[in-house]
């Protein structure tokens, strides 16, 4: 089930974007009129690790005071 997404490098920067390929667009056209067709995108280990790190940062409260660096609340 590969070939539904295409990755494009960001011009003049770092990273990339993901979009539907021609194959993905054709599938999506059929799927939006069907209640049984589904596509599941499974993240790789690197993405899962990034998500966990991101959640930890969001869940910790930051204390910011003028002239001092941000530190996690205790």
N, C-alpha and C positions, 0 to 999 in steps of 0.2 A: 504494500500500500504506500509506496513512495512515489514522489513526483507531483504531489498535490500542492506543495508550497515551493516558492522560490525565494532565495535570499539575495539581496542586493546590497553591495557595500555603499556606505555613506560617502558621497562625493566630498573630498576635501576635509574629511574628519575620520573619526574612529567609530567602529561598530558597523552594524548592518540593519536592514529592515527585512521583514518577511511579508510576503504577499501571496495571493493565490496564483498558481501557474495556470496555463490554459486548461490543463487536465482538471485542476482544482475548481476552476470557474465553471467548467461543464458539469462536474459533479454537483457543485453547489446549486446550479440552476435546476437540476433534477431534485435535489434533496429538499429544497425549500418548499416544494409542493408535496412532499411525502412525510408521513409521520413515522415511518419505519427506518429511513436512512439516517445514520448517525456517523459522525467522524469524531474519534477520540484522539486528542493530541497528548502524547505521553512525554513529559519532560525528562531530559537526561539527568544524570547525577549532578553535573555542574549547575544546572538550573535549580535543582532541588536544594543544593547547598546554599546557593545565593538567596533563595526564598527564605530559608531558615535564618540566615544571617540578617536579612532585611527585617524579618518579624521580630527578632531579638532587639534590634535597634529601635523599632517603633514601639515596642512594649515597655522599654525602660524610659522613665521620666527624666528629662534633662533639667538641671538647675542652671540658669544663666544669670550671672550678676555682672554689672558693669565693671570692665577692666579685668575680669577673670575668665579663664577658659571654661567651656561647658563641661560639666561633670555629671555623671549619673546620680540621681537622688538615692539616699540610703534609707 
